[in-house]
Amino acid sequence: MTKKISFLLLCVFALCQCTEKKTVVDQQPLTFSGGNAVYKGTLPCADCAGIEATLTLKPDGSYVYARRYLQREGARFSSAGKYSIDRDILSLEEDSGLVSFSVAEDTLTLLGSDKRPSDGELAPYYRLKRERTFHYAGSYKAYSEKADSCAQTLTIVPEGEDYHVEFSISKGSGQERQLFSGTARLADNRLYFDIGDDTQTKTPMYIAPSHDNLGVEVGSQKPGEGGQMRPACDGLSLTGEYLKNTIAAGRLGVFTSTTTIAEVLQALPLAQIEKKVGRGEFKDDLYDDYQIYTRDNRHLLTLTPKETGSVQQKIDRVLVKSPFFATAKGIHCGSTYHDIKKAYTITRVEPTREHIVLVVDEIQASFTIPKTVLRKGWWNARTKTVDQSKIPDDAQVESFILWWNRSSVQ
Protein backbone atom coordinates (compact mmCIF):
# COMPACT_ATOMS: atom_id res chain seq x y z
CA MET A 1 0.00 0.00 0.00
CA THR A 2 1.34 3.41 -0.90
CA LYS A 3 1.38 5.77 2.02
CA LYS A 4 0.92 9.44 1.14
CA ILE A 5 0.21 12.28 3.49
CA SER A 6 -1.47 15.40 2.18
CA PHE A 7 0.45 18.29 3.72
CA LEU A 8 -0.61 21.92 4.19
CA LEU A 9 1.49 24.86 3.04
CA LEU A 10 4.30 25.62 5.47
CA CYS A 11 4.04 29.32 6.35
CA VAL A 12 6.91 31.80 6.21
CA PHE A 13 7.36 33.08 9.74
CA ALA A 14 7.85 36.86 10.01
CA LEU A 15 8.32 37.53 13.69
CA CYS A 16 9.13 40.62 15.71
CA GLN A 17 12.54 41.00 17.27
CA CYS A 18 12.29 39.88 20.88
CA THR A 19 14.14 41.52 23.76
CA GLU A 20 15.99 40.23 26.80
CA LYS A 21 16.95 36.93 25.21
CA LYS A 22 19.51 34.55 26.63
CA THR A 23 21.61 32.03 24.78
CA VAL A 24 20.60 28.42 25.30
CA VAL A 25 24.03 27.26 26.41
CA ASP A 26 23.82 25.34 29.69
CA GLN A 27 20.06 25.92 29.94
CA GLN A 28 17.61 23.01 30.25
CA PRO A 29 15.98 21.26 28.51
CA LEU A 30 18.54 21.93 25.74
CA THR A 31 21.74 20.18 26.75
CA PHE A 32 25.11 19.64 25.09
CA SER A 33 27.22 16.64 26.05
CA GLY A 34 30.48 17.77 24.55
CA GLY A 35 29.00 18.19 21.06
CA ASN A 36 26.14 19.54 18.96
CA ALA A 37 22.41 18.99 19.48
CA VAL A 38 20.78 17.81 16.24
CA TYR A 39 16.99 17.81 15.67
CA LYS A 40 15.30 16.18 12.67
CA GLY A 41 11.82 15.77 11.23
CA THR A 42 9.71 15.92 8.07
CA LEU A 43 7.61 19.08 7.94
CA PRO A 44 4.34 19.51 5.97
CA CYS A 45 4.51 20.81 2.39
CA ALA A 46 1.68 21.92 0.09
CA ASP A 47 3.12 20.77 -3.23
CA CYS A 48 5.67 18.06 -2.35
CA ALA A 49 5.86 14.92 -0.21
CA GLY A 50 7.34 16.83 2.73
CA ILE A 51 10.27 18.96 3.84
CA GLU A 52 13.06 17.10 5.57
CA ALA A 53 14.42 19.51 8.17
CA THR A 54 17.64 19.16 10.17
CA LEU A 55 18.47 21.78 12.79
CA THR A 56 21.95 21.65 14.32
CA LEU A 57 22.45 23.70 17.47
CA LYS A 58 26.00 24.32 18.64
CA PRO A 59 27.16 25.07 22.20
CA ASP A 60 28.57 28.45 21.06
CA GLY A 61 25.06 29.74 20.23
CA SER A 62 25.22 29.22 16.45
CA TYR A 63 23.02 26.99 14.28
CA VAL A 64 22.72 25.38 10.84
CA TYR A 65 19.17 24.84 9.54
CA ALA A 66 19.01 22.53 6.47
CA ARG A 67 15.84 21.75 4.46
CA ARG A 68 15.32 19.27 1.64
CA TYR A 69 12.09 19.25 -0.39
CA LEU A 70 11.20 15.65 -1.18
CA GLN A 71 10.49 14.71 -4.81
CA ARG A 72 12.05 17.96 -6.02
CA GLU A 73 15.43 17.49 -7.69
CA GLY A 74 18.06 19.75 -6.16
CA ALA A 75 15.62 21.52 -3.84
CA ARG A 76 17.94 21.89 -0.85
CA PHE A 77 18.32 25.00 1.27
CA SER A 78 20.50 25.80 4.25
CA SER A 79 20.90 28.79 6.53
CA ALA A 80 23.19 29.58 9.44
CA GLY A 81 23.33 32.18 12.17
CA LYS A 82 22.74 32.72 15.87
CA TYR A 83 19.96 31.28 17.99
CA SER A 84 18.55 32.51 21.28
CA ILE A 85 16.02 31.44 23.86
CA ASP A 86 13.41 33.30 25.89
CA ARG A 87 11.85 31.02 28.49
CA ASP A 88 10.87 27.95 26.41
CA ILE A 89 10.94 29.63 22.97
CA LEU A 90 13.95 29.00 20.73
CA SER A 91 14.44 31.57 17.93
CA LEU A 92 16.65 31.41 14.84
CA GLU A 93 17.87 34.67 13.31
CA GLU A 94 17.05 34.19 9.61
CA ASP A 95 17.41 36.83 6.87
CA SER A 96 13.61 36.88 6.47
CA GLY A 97 13.03 37.28 10.21
CA LEU A 98 12.87 34.99 13.20
CA VAL A 99 11.86 31.33 13.05
CA SER A 100 10.68 30.05 16.41
CA PHE A 101 10.26 26.68 18.11
CA SER A 102 8.84 25.68 21.47
CA VAL A 103 11.31 23.62 23.48
CA ALA A 104 10.45 20.36 25.24
CA GLU A 105 12.48 17.34 26.25
CA ASP A 106 14.05 15.89 23.06
CA THR A 107 11.56 17.81 20.88
CA LEU A 108 11.30 21.18 19.12
CA THR A 109 7.90 22.27 17.76
CA LEU A 110 7.77 24.79 14.90
CA LEU A 111 5.59 27.78 15.82
CA GLY A 112 3.48 30.18 13.79
CA SER A 113 3.87 33.96 13.62
CA ASP A 114 1.80 34.21 16.82
CA LYS A 115 4.31 31.91 18.53
CA ARG A 116 1.66 29.27 18.93
CA PRO A 117 1.89 25.65 17.71
CA SER A 118 -0.44 24.30 15.07
CA ASP A 119 -3.53 22.63 16.53
CA GLY A 120 -4.76 21.03 13.31
CA GLU A 121 -4.61 17.47 12.01
CA LEU A 122 -0.99 17.91 10.94
CA ALA A 123 0.21 19.31 14.27
CA PRO A 124 2.44 16.28 15.10
CA TYR A 125 4.35 16.76 11.83
CA TYR A 126 5.68 20.18 12.89
CA ARG A 127 7.93 18.55 15.50
CA LEU A 128 11.66 17.97 15.19
CA LYS A 129 13.05 15.17 17.36
CA ARG A 130 16.52 15.11 18.84
CA GLU A 131 18.96 12.75 17.18
CA ARG A 132 20.23 10.14 19.63
CA THR A 133 23.62 8.47 19.72
CA PHE A 134 23.90 6.29 16.62
CA HIS A 135 25.54 2.86 16.81
CA TYR A 136 27.55 2.64 13.59
CA ALA A 137 28.95 -0.89 13.81
CA GLY A 138 27.38 -3.23 11.28
CA SER A 139 26.71 -3.94 7.63
CA TYR A 140 24.81 -1.57 5.33
CA LYS A 141 23.52 -1.70 1.76
CA ALA A 142 22.46 0.96 -0.73
CA TYR A 143 18.67 0.61 -0.98
CA SER A 144 17.29 -1.26 -4.00
CA GLU A 145 14.54 -3.86 -4.46
CA LYS A 146 15.86 -5.05 -7.84
CA ALA A 147 17.52 -8.47 -7.60
CA ASP A 148 19.87 -7.85 -10.53
CA SER A 149 20.97 -4.37 -9.49
CA CYS A 150 24.41 -3.36 -8.31
CA ALA A 151 24.79 -4.17 -4.63
CA GLN A 152 26.81 -1.46 -2.89
CA THR A 153 27.69 -2.38 0.66
CA LEU A 154 29.33 -0.55 3.54
CA THR A 155 30.85 -2.33 6.53
CA ILE A 156 31.75 -0.42 9.71
CA VAL A 157 33.80 -2.14 12.44
CA PRO A 158 35.04 -0.53 15.70
CA GLU A 159 38.85 -0.25 15.80
CA GLY A 160 39.92 1.13 19.17
CA GLU A 161 38.58 4.67 19.41
CA ASP A 162 38.21 4.79 15.61
CA TYR A 163 36.27 2.74 13.04
CA HIS A 164 37.35 0.68 10.03
CA VAL A 165 35.14 1.45 7.01
CA GLU A 166 35.00 -0.62 3.83
CA PHE A 167 32.96 -0.05 0.65
CA SER A 168 32.34 -2.93 -1.78
CA ILE A 169 30.22 -3.56 -4.86
CA SER A 170 28.88 -6.59 -6.75
CA LYS A 171 26.62 -7.11 -9.77
CA GLY A 172 23.93 -9.79 -9.49
CA SER A 173 25.61 -13.00 -8.29
CA GLY A 174 29.06 -11.76 -9.32
CA GLN A 175 32.07 -11.58 -7.04
CA GLU A 176 32.26 -8.70 -4.60
CA ARG A 177 34.88 -6.06 -5.37
CA GLN A 178 36.37 -3.74 -2.77
CA LEU A 179 36.21 -0.04 -3.63
CA PHE A 180 37.69 1.58 -0.55
CA SER A 181 39.05 0.61 2.85
CA GLY A 182 40.25 2.99 5.53
CA THR A 183 39.95 4.43 9.03
CA ALA A 184 37.28 6.88 10.18
CA ARG A 185 37.31 9.03 13.32
CA LEU A 186 34.22 9.81 15.40
CA ALA A 187 33.25 13.39 16.28
CA ASP A 188 29.81 14.91 17.08
CA ASN A 189 28.09 11.57 16.33
CA ARG A 190 29.59 11.58 12.79
CA LEU A 191 32.40 9.57 11.20
CA TYR A 192 35.06 11.36 9.13
CA PHE A 193 37.55 9.84 6.69
CA ASP A 194 39.52 10.76 3.55
CA ILE A 195 39.40 9.27 0.06
CA GLY A 196 42.79 9.22 -1.69
CA ASP A 197 46.43 8.68 -0.75
CA ASP A 198 49.70 10.60 -0.67
CA THR A 199 49.85 10.68 -4.49
CA GLN A 200 46.31 12.07 -4.85
CA THR A 201 44.39 15.06 -3.65
CA LYS A 202 42.44 13.73 -0.68
CA THR A 203 38.69 14.23 -0.49
CA PRO A 204 37.35 14.62 3.06
CA MET A 205 34.22 12.49 3.55
CA TYR A 206 31.65 11.98 6.26
CA ILE A 207 29.25 9.26 7.41
CA ALA A 208 26.22 10.48 9.36
CA PRO A 209 22.94 8.92 10.52
CA SER A 210 20.38 9.08 7.70
CA HIS A 211 17.48 11.47 8.17
CA ASP A 212 15.21 8.59 9.21
CA ASN A 213 17.93 6.85 11.31
CA LEU A 214 17.41 3.56 9.43
CA GLY A 215 20.99 3.71 8.19
CA VAL A 216 23.65 6.24 7.23
CA GLU A 217 24.30 8.95 4.66
CA VAL A 218 27.73 9.10 3.02
CA GLY A 219 28.84 12.37 1.49
CA SER A 220 31.72 14.68 0.69
CA GLN A 221 32.60 17.56 2.98
CA LYS A 222 33.43 19.52 -0.18
CA PRO A 223 30.31 19.52 -2.41
CA GLY A 224 31.12 18.85 -6.06
CA GLU A 225 34.27 16.88 -5.29
CA GLY A 226 34.79 13.14 -5.08
CA GLY A 227 34.33 12.17 -8.74
CA GLN A 228 37.13 9.59 -8.44
CA MET A 229 34.85 7.58 -6.13
CA ARG A 230 32.49 6.66 -8.97
CA PRO A 231 32.77 2.89 -9.71
CA ALA A 232 32.10 1.32 -13.10
CA CYS A 233 28.73 -0.20 -12.20
CA ASP A 234 25.65 1.60 -13.51
CA GLY A 235 27.37 4.92 -12.79
CA LEU A 236 26.75 4.66 -9.04
CA SER A 237 28.73 6.64 -6.48
CA LEU A 238 29.90 5.77 -3.00
CA THR A 239 27.96 8.78 -1.77
CA GLY A 240 24.31 8.36 -0.86
CA GLU A 241 22.18 6.53 1.67
CA TYR A 242 22.86 3.05 3.02
CA LEU A 243 20.43 1.12 5.24
CA LYS A 244 21.19 -1.57 7.79
CA ASN A 245 19.57 -4.59 6.16
CA THR A 246 20.85 -7.70 7.98
CA ILE A 247 18.43 -10.12 9.66
CA ALA A 248 19.62 -12.21 12.63
CA ALA A 249 18.05 -13.74 15.73
CA GLY A 250 16.56 -10.84 17.67
CA ARG A 251 17.74 -8.20 15.19
CA LEU A 252 16.69 -6.61 11.91
CA GLY A 253 18.63 -3.60 10.69
CA VAL A 254 18.62 -0.94 13.43
CA PHE A 255 15.81 -2.67 15.38
CA THR A 256 16.37 -5.33 18.05
CA SER A 257 14.28 -7.38 20.44
CA THR A 258 14.93 -4.72 23.13
CA THR A 259 13.62 -1.81 21.02
CA THR A 260 10.36 -0.31 22.27
CA ILE A 261 7.67 1.26 20.10
CA ALA A 262 8.36 4.56 21.90
CA GLU A 263 11.98 4.41 20.74
CA VAL A 264 10.83 3.74 17.17
CA LEU A 265 8.51 6.78 17.31
CA GLN A 266 11.33 8.94 18.70
CA ALA A 267 13.89 7.89 16.07
CA LEU A 268 11.85 7.89 12.83
CA PRO A 269 10.01 10.84 11.27
CA LEU A 270 6.25 10.47 11.77
CA ALA A 271 5.84 10.87 8.00
CA GLN A 272 7.38 7.39 7.59
CA ILE A 273 5.19 5.64 10.18
CA GLU A 274 1.53 4.67 9.87
CA LYS A 275 -0.35 3.00 12.70
CA LYS A 276 -2.96 0.46 11.61
CA VAL A 277 -5.23 -2.06 13.32
CA GLY A 278 -3.87 -5.55 12.64
CA ARG A 279 -6.09 -8.63 12.69
CA GLY A 280 -5.09 -12.21 13.46
CA GLU A 281 -6.59 -15.59 12.65
CA PHE A 282 -9.45 -15.14 15.10
CA LYS A 283 -12.11 -12.44 15.43
CA ASP A 284 -10.79 -10.96 18.68
CA ASP A 285 -7.13 -10.93 17.59
CA LEU A 286 -6.45 -7.19 17.24
CA TYR A 287 -2.99 -5.61 17.25
CA ASP A 288 -1.25 -2.24 17.01
CA ASP A 289 0.65 -2.50 13.72
CA TYR A 290 3.23 0.22 13.02
CA GLN A 291 3.99 0.22 9.30
CA ILE A 292 7.43 1.60 8.43
CA TYR A 293 8.01 3.22 5.03
CA THR A 294 10.99 4.58 3.09
CA ARG A 295 11.27 8.28 2.34
CA ASP A 296 9.62 7.59 -1.07
CA ASN A 297 6.67 5.68 0.46
CA ARG A 298 7.79 2.08 -0.03
CA HIS A 299 6.57 -0.28 2.69
CA LEU A 300 9.57 -1.87 4.42
CA LEU A 301 8.35 -3.45 7.65
CA THR A 302 5.48 -3.71 10.09
CA LEU A 303 6.40 -3.65 13.79
CA THR A 304 3.92 -5.04 16.33
CA PRO A 305 4.02 -5.16 20.16
CA LYS A 306 2.39 -8.06 21.98
CA GLU A 307 -0.34 -5.99 23.63
CA THR A 308 -2.31 -3.00 22.36
CA GLY A 309 -2.42 0.48 23.84
CA SER A 310 1.14 0.98 25.15
CA VAL A 311 4.12 2.35 23.21
CA GLN A 312 6.45 1.36 26.06
CA GLN A 313 6.26 -2.29 24.98
CA LYS A 314 9.08 -3.96 23.09
CA ILE A 315 8.66 -5.10 19.49
CA ASP A 316 7.11 -8.58 19.59
CA ARG A 317 7.10 -9.43 15.88
CA VAL A 318 8.30 -7.95 12.59
CA LEU A 319 6.55 -8.50 9.27
CA VAL A 320 9.18 -8.08 6.53
CA LYS A 321 7.65 -6.58 3.38
CA SER A 322 10.73 -5.70 1.34
CA PRO A 323 13.20 -8.15 -0.24
CA PHE A 324 15.90 -5.59 0.61
CA PHE A 325 16.25 -7.17 4.06
CA ALA A 326 18.07 -10.50 4.06
CA THR A 327 19.59 -12.97 6.50
CA ALA A 328 23.33 -13.68 6.61
CA LYS A 329 22.57 -16.65 4.33
CA GLY A 330 20.74 -14.50 1.78
CA ILE A 331 17.13 -15.42 2.61
CA HIS A 332 14.52 -12.69 2.07
CA CYS A 333 10.78 -12.38 1.53
CA GLY A 334 11.18 -13.26 -2.16
CA SER A 335 12.98 -16.55 -1.49
CA THR A 336 11.63 -19.99 -2.41
CA TYR A 337 11.06 -23.17 -0.43
CA HIS A 338 14.24 -24.59 -2.00
CA ASP A 339 16.24 -21.53 -0.89
CA ILE A 340 15.04 -21.81 2.71
CA LYS A 341 15.63 -25.55 3.17
CA LYS A 342 19.10 -25.21 1.62
CA ALA A 343 20.05 -22.40 4.00
CA TYR A 344 18.42 -23.54 7.25
CA THR A 345 16.96 -26.46 9.12
CA ILE A 346 13.18 -26.15 9.00
CA THR A 347 12.09 -26.89 12.57
CA ARG A 348 8.52 -27.74 11.66
CA VAL A 349 5.78 -27.05 9.12
CA GLU A 350 2.33 -26.04 10.34
CA PRO A 351 -0.94 -25.32 8.50
CA THR A 352 -3.11 -22.22 9.01
CA ARG A 353 -6.40 -21.35 7.36
CA GLU A 354 -4.92 -20.34 3.99
CA HIS A 355 -1.18 -21.06 4.28
CA ILE A 356 1.46 -23.41 5.53
CA VAL A 357 4.13 -21.96 7.82
CA LEU A 358 7.82 -22.94 7.70
CA VAL A 359 9.30 -22.37 11.16
CA VAL A 360 13.04 -21.73 11.45
CA ASP A 361 14.04 -21.51 15.12
CA GLU A 362 17.64 -20.57 14.29
CA ILE A 363 16.57 -17.04 13.30
CA GLN A 364 13.23 -16.96 15.17
CA ALA A 365 11.36 -16.73 11.88
CA SER A 366 8.34 -18.13 10.09
CA PHE A 367 7.74 -18.13 6.34
CA THR A 368 4.23 -18.49 4.90
CA ILE A 369 3.43 -20.21 1.59
CA PRO A 370 -0.11 -20.21 0.12
CA LYS A 371 -1.86 -23.58 0.12
CA THR A 372 -2.94 -22.93 -3.47
CA VAL A 373 0.59 -23.70 -4.77
CA LEU A 374 0.91 -27.04 -2.96
CA ARG A 375 0.59 -30.37 -4.80
CA LYS A 376 -2.36 -32.64 -4.21
CA GLY A 377 -2.05 -34.76 -1.08
CA TRP A 378 0.04 -32.22 0.85
CA TRP A 379 -1.89 -33.01 4.06
CA ASN A 380 -1.23 -36.42 5.62
CA ALA A 381 -4.47 -37.27 7.42
CA ARG A 382 -2.94 -40.25 9.20
CA THR A 383 -0.02 -38.38 10.82
CA LYS A 384 -1.83 -35.04 10.75
CA THR A 385 1.25 -33.36 9.31
CA VAL A 386 2.24 -31.53 6.13
CA ASP A 387 3.92 -33.78 3.57
CA GLN A 388 6.92 -31.64 2.68
CA SER A 389 7.51 -33.62 -0.53
CA LYS A 390 4.34 -31.95 -1.85
CA ILE A 391 5.78 -28.46 -1.50
CA PRO A 392 7.21 -27.36 -4.89
CA ASP A 393 10.83 -26.20 -4.71
CA ASP A 394 9.89 -23.01 -6.54
CA ALA A 395 7.03 -22.17 -4.16
CA GLN A 396 7.65 -18.56 -3.12
CA VAL A 397 7.06 -17.29 0.39
CA GLU A 398 4.21 -14.82 0.66
CA SER A 399 5.29 -13.25 3.93
CA PHE A 400 8.17 -13.42 6.35
CA ILE A 401 7.75 -12.86 10.09
CA LEU A 402 10.38 -12.53 12.83
CA TRP A 403 9.17 -13.40 16.32
CA TRP A 404 10.85 -11.66 19.25
CA ASN A 405 10.29 -11.72 23.01
CA ARG A 406 8.52 -15.08 22.88
CA SER A 407 9.51 -18.43 24.35
CA SER A 408 8.88 -20.14 21.01
CA VAL A 409 8.33 -19.18 17.38
CA GLN A 410 4.69 -19.16 16.30
C-alpha positions, -999 to +999 in steps of 0.1 A: +000+000+000+013+034-009+014+058+020+009+094+011+002+123+035-015+154+022+005+183+037-006+219+042+015+249+030+043+256+055+040+293+063+069+318+062+074+331+097+078+369+100+083+375+137+091+406+157+125+410+173+123+399+209+141+415+238+160+402+268+169+369+252+195+345+266+216+320+248+206+284+253+240+273+264+238+253+297+201+259+299+176+230+302+160+213+285+185+219+257+217+202+267+251+196+251+272+166+261+305+178+245+290+182+211+261+195+190+224+190+195+208+178+162+170+178+157+153+162+127+118+158+112+097+159+081+076+191+079+043+195+060+045+208+024+017+219+001+031+208-032+057+181-023+059+149-002+073+168+027+103+190+038+131+171+056+144+195+082+176+192+102+185+218+128+220+216+143+225+237+175+260+243+186+272+251+222+286+285+211+251+297+202+252+292+165+230+270+143+227+254+108+192+248+095+190+225+065+158+218+045+153+193+016+121+193-004+112+157-012+105+147-048+121+180-060+154+175-077+181+198-062+156+215-038+179+219-009+183+250+013+205+258+042+209+288+065+232+296+094+233+322+122+227+327+159+200+313+180+186+325+213+160+314+239+134+333+259+118+310+285+109+279+264+109+296+230+140+290+207+144+316+179+166+314+148+179+347+133+170+342+096+174+368+069+136+369+065+130+373+102+129+350+132+119+313+130+107+300+164+103+267+181+088+257+215+113+236+235+105+204+252+125+173+262+141+159+231+116+178+209+113+212+191+079+223+178+078+248+149+056+278+158+035+302+138+039+340+136+018+342+168+043+319+185+017+293+189+019+257+177-004+243+151-035+226+165-048+210+133-046+175+120-010+179+109+002+193+143+024+163+151+043+168+118+057+202+129+079+185+155+117+180+152+130+152+174+165+151+188+190+127+172+202+101+196+236+085+197+239+063+166+255+029+168+276+026+136+290-009+138+274-032+113+267-039+076+248-016+053+235-017+018+225+010-007+187+006-010+173-013-040+145-039-045+159-051-078+175-085-076+199-079-105+210-044-095+244-034-083+248-042-046+268-015-029+277-024+007+293-006+035+309-023+065+318-004+097+338-021+124+350-005+157+388-002+158+399+011+192+386+047+194+382+048+156+363+027+130+374+007+100+351+015+070+350-006+038+330+000+006+323-029-018+302-036-049+289-066-068+266-071-098+239-098-095+256-130-083+291-118-093+321-116-070+323-087-046+349-061-054+364-037-028+362+000-036+377+016-005+390+006+029+402+030+055+399+044+090+373+069+102+373+090+133+342+098+154+332+134+163+298+149+171+281+116+163+296+116+128+324+096+112+351+114+091+376+098+067+395+108+036+394+093+001+428+092-017+464+087-007+497+106-007+498+107-045+463+121-048+444+151-036+424+137-007+387+142-005+373+146+031+342+125+035+316+120+063+292+093+074+262+105+094+229+089+105+204+091+077+175+115+082+152+086+092+179+068+113+174+036+094+210+037+082+237+062+072+243+089+047+277+091+030+288+124+015+317+147+007+326+176+030+334+195-002+303+195-024+311+188-061+343+169-053+348+131-051+343+122-087+371+096-084+348+076-061+325+067-090+328+029-097+321+013-131+287-002-122+256+016-135+274+049-128+267+047-090+287+066-065+299+058-030+280+088-018+243+084-009+222+065+017+229+030+030+204+011+052+212-016+078+196-046+062+209-077+080+184-101+097+196-122+126+180-137+157+166-108+177+177-082+152+167-066+119+186-036+107+186-009+134+158-027+154+164-053+180+143-074+204+149-047+231+136-018+210+104-003+223+077+013+201+084+046+219+120+044+207+108+037+172+085+068+173+113+089+187+139+079+161+119+079+128+100+108+113+062+105+118+058+109+080+074+074+076+052+056+102+015+047+099-003+030+127-030+005+116-052-021+133-039-056+126-061-086+127-051-122+135-066-156+126-094-151+151-121-124+154-108-110+187-071-109+176-064-072+172-030-056+172-012-022+170+006-025+137+032+002+130+040+002+093+074+016+084+080+032+050+110+046+031+113+083+023+096+076-011+067+057+005+078+021+000+066-003+027+096-019+044+083-034+076+055-037+101+064-036+138+039-050+163+040-052+202+024-081+220-003-060+236-023-030+224-024+005+238+011+010+251+041+023+232+064+014+261+063-023+250+091-040+231+087-051+195+071-086+196+071-094+159+083-080+126+066-085+093+092-081+065+076-066+034+107-057+013+132-082-002+159-056+006+162-072+041+181-105+041+196-130+065+233-137+066+226-166+043+207-145+018+171-154+026+145-127+021+108-124+015+112-133-022+130-165-015+116-200-024+111-232-004+142-246-020+162-215-009+150-218+027+156-256+032+191-252+016+200-224+040+184-235+073+170-265+091+132-262+090+121-269+126+085-277+117+058-270+091+023-260+103-009-253+085-031-222+090-064-214+074-049-203+040-012-211+043+015-234+055+041-220+078+078-229+077+093-224+112+130-217+115+140-215+151+176-206+143+166-170+133+132-170+152+114-167+119+083-181+101+077-181+063+042-185+049+034-202+016-001-202+001-019-236+001-029-229-035+006-237-048+009-270-030+006-304-048-024-326-042-020-348-011+000-322+009-019-330+041-012-364+056-045-373+074-029-403+092+000-384+108-018-350+108+012-334+093+022-315+061+039-338+036+069-316+027+075-336-005+043-320-019+058-285-015+072-274-049+108-262-047+099-230-065+070-222-042+076-186-031+071-173+004+042-148+007+053-133+039+082-134+063+077-129+101+104-125+128+092-134+163+108-117+193+103-117+230+085-151+229+095-184+243+089-201+210+083-192+174+047-192+163 
